[in-house]
Amino acid sequence: MLNLRFALRQLLRSPGFTLVTVVSLALGIGANTAIFSLVNGMLLKKLPVPEPEQLVLFNWAASEGVGPRSHSGYSEPIPATGERTSTSFSLATFEHFRAPSESLRDVFAFAPLWQLNASWQGQAENLRSAVTVSGNYHQALGVRIPLGRGLRPSDDTADAPLVAVISHRYWQKRFGGSPQVLNEILTLNGVPFSIVGVTAPGFNGTGQVGEVNDVYVPFSAYRLIEPGNTEATEPWAWSIRIMGRMADGVTREQVNAEMAGRFAASYDGHLNLEEGEHIRLRTASGNTGLNEDRRRYSSSLRILAAIVGLVLLVACANVANLLLARGAARERELAVRIALGASRARLLAQLLTESLLLSVCGAALGLLISLWARDAFLALQPFGGSDFTLNLALDWRVLGFTAGIAVLTGVLFGTLPALRATRRDVVQGFQGGHKTLGAPRSRLAQTLMVLQIALSLVLLVGAGLFSRTLANLARSDLAFERDHLLLFALDAMPAGYERNELDAAYGRVRDRLTSLPGVESVAFSSVPLLSGRRWTSSRAIEGHADLPEDERTIVMNGVSPEFLDTVQWPLLLGRNFTVADSTDAPRVIIVNQAFADRYFPGESVIGRRLGTSDDNLDTEIVGVVTDGKTTNLREIRRPAAFVPHAQLPNARAGHFVLRYQGALAPLQRALTAAVQEIEPTLPIIALRTQNEQINRLLREERIFALLTSSFGLLALLLAAVGLYGLLAYSVVRRTGEIGLRMALGALPSGVRWLILRDCLRLAVLGVLVGAGAAAMLTRLVTSQLYGLSPLDPAVYVSSSLVLLAVALAAALIPVRRATRVDPMVALRAE
């Protein structure tokens, strides 16, 4: 306590030093705490249910090319084994798993309902956060239901009343938190459901990180909500996720061993494995729910954590230099304390107490900065956009991390300066310390300065690489004209349309919108352009019967006849689609240049045929378009094709694209009114321009460019402050030397060069060390870059020049102070 009181008095006596030190640490600690809050919320937080560690999530791994006939959900490669994995299973598998088990107390399942037309009291909306679940879902998880009740197994039967449970978020947003919500009728795709419960706040379901399941309905209701989708219940259609709760004392390996046989029995007869092919059941921890997005985001979060870690190291090096200078200024004080009997250990304890007090104050301020930075970060919608919901409230992990990093930084930046300060010569200390004439230079301070400059260059290079990646992606050649395109989607099936009526319904909407002022042309497709969504299909290709299935996979899209003209996608050969390419007409297809080059190099592709099998080549190639990007901006050149929307047997949503001129806002209002005239219960989905859609694809790249640039500038500022402080202290220490030089006839230019030489020596050495470190570290982010190498010379040269310029700017004031030294005053002081 005595050390703490004395440390506080010492710091208050030097408010300038204390302020600079605390702010430097606060920026570094605040940035690290904000990123850790994100890591905690996205990767570490468990489901808010009892004993989440007992939950298991089933998935399967199969050799390449092995899988169900129909698959909905994530499918990822396993690089280590060459397999693919997925968490999607068939309803038949769930029925096998839910039979009595020795290793599992409960087995439950769920599947997302991608979008519904939801209506309450005549107000319709597009709902993309509903989920269909087994009747024991809430019971098996142990979900708290503060209002009403959860779903029960008895609700999941064909003749049970139709009921739904809603989330706390949806209750507040749609029903205003009214306690009379129970028994209210919520209509989903025209089917009425009675609301029987509201989940507790904080429970968002078992979906991907950032998703919220707002409405839960039992599996038995799916046939009513999606009457046209008869495939979902077929044994060969895998679309549901299965989880279980383990019995006490059981391991995941035991669960896997018991369920593997049931899994094999569930697909027997529906999945034919050739020799050398396999599919195997796996179990993973289910304590966070589905985890595909967590794995996908984890690499980005690790990079961000490394970046803010470098910022903290720069801040610590800066503070350590400040403490070295302060320790030198306290030589006489320390000498007096040693002469009065204070031991070196006692002085070390006192100096480390001061360092820890600084770090605690920095952590407290950093915690406030992290709260602002966290909210600002989420406002940028870096991962999932406006639908992405993440609770980043402070919890014991975040507070523990901040406390731990405060202690670590206090020890990190305080130990070496404290050891240095307590190693002073007592006699020399009583004489006022080292004389400025011929004063030795601090190698430790210079080493720390080189480290600061090197780390700053690493951050500047990272900022340059990510900024150029963003620019390269934004300038990508798309093949079509992105400006003046307006996008939106309609899903007419929930409004009561049959599949064979969809093309005509979307045609009526297209015709109505074409008459709006400012609209030049209107088209629609089955897959929206540059939405991240992809439809691939393996097709038999004339003359290539020997190719394996995975080498005949093509990126597909079903489009209306006006599509290519509307988006201005160039047609190289052949003809475009026409209204004559209808359901009953001969099947036709338009391919891209990559398709022609791969399968028919140097030959005419027009008239060639494709089909569902080598014996059924029923589709004729009638045109060739330029290669372009349809799914995302990082898409590589690969075979792709367009087919007439009217000839798609399973078409559903219509993704419209309008080419327009003039003001956008009046057009959006007129468009909404026109659609409502045709079908009042049909909500418009995702109304945005093509450029807005592209910007959504660039969220992650934009946040990386923004954060690395911000952290790079912060590190640059800290380095400039540190270099200024080191040079200013050097000028003070060398006042006698400078005075003697000037008394002997040295010109001011020579004195200036004396100080600038020290500055350039440190800066150049720091740049060389930093360039080597950046060359090694940036290789780790190669997969995040686009259109440039991690060793891009332009980035390294520009970053080095910026750093050298800032270093010279930091030296201007110390240089000016050195040339104004009065030789007589300096020599008299010696």
Disulfide bonds with the S-S distance in Angstrom:
none
